[in-house]
Structures are given as structure tokens and as C-alpha cells.
Amino acid sequence: MDIVGNVEAILKRKGNAVYSVRPDATVFDAIRRLAEVNIGALLVMEDGKLLGVFSERDYTRKVALRGRDSRNTPVKDIITNRLFTVPPSATVSECLRLMVDNRIRHLPVVQEGTVIGVVSIGDLVNWIISSQSAAIEQLESYISGGYPA
């Protein structure tokens, strides 16, 4: 099945708010910010430059399970160096493949070196569900004779 849509369309629907944290912020402060805005990841940025992504997964695996102190551990010490980004023209299928292949849940959207948004696996799933619902409605309308020629 071919999934129609791209990142630009998703950002138009959901908005392009970018929540970030500085690399020297404590993990505790980053976790607090995640809770405040009810999201699962923050971009780690300094002077407009994207350095990485901090996620709940990073906290659980690299701080909590290792007995580190979140109030004294800087975010920069636990983010991965491997960073994946997509342009706004990336398709939903391309994003899904990148996420599945690399076991990630958030993709920063970068255009001409500037972060313009973030898409999550949840955003992509919601897009697919909405697209499928719209296609079903159109087919039902067509079958019942209510679809304009």
C-alpha cells in the first residue's frame, strides 16, 4: 500500500512547535519539560544548531537503569551522536522506513539547515489513519451514488 502525504502536510496539520533543551541542562530539567508539554522527546540545541534528541527512552536506559543522578547529569552526556533528520518533502513512507530501520520515534524536520518541526511515529500513524478514513468515506459515497462525477 502506498501511503500518500509528506512531512510538510503533517506539520501544516499538527503545527511546527519545536521544544528543545540546551546540552548543559540537567536530565531532571529535561524530564520536567517533557512532562510540562506532554511530549516524549526534546531536541538538544545550542545556538540554533541541532545536536541531538533527548527522549524518555534515553532517561530510562541511560540514567534510571544505570543509577545515575538526573539532577546532576547533563543532557549532553546521554544523547546519542547518531542523528537522523528529514526534509519537509520527505514522504510518510520514507519517514516510517527510517524510524523502523533505526528504532527511533522522533524525526527533526530540517530545511536549509534550520529545524522547522518534529514528526513522531504517532504523528505518522495518525496521518495514515486519517488518510484511510477519508479514502473509505469517498469510496462509500461513490458506491452509494453520492460521489460527484
LINSULMO-V141494 format. One line per field, one symbol per residue. burial: 1 if it has 9 or more other C-alpha atoms within 8 Angstrom, else 0. A space follows every 50 residues. Layout:
BEGIN
burial: ???
END
This chain:
BEGIN
burial: 00000111011000010100111011111110010000001111110001 11111101111111000101001110011000000111011100110010 0000011111100011111110110011001000000100110000100
END
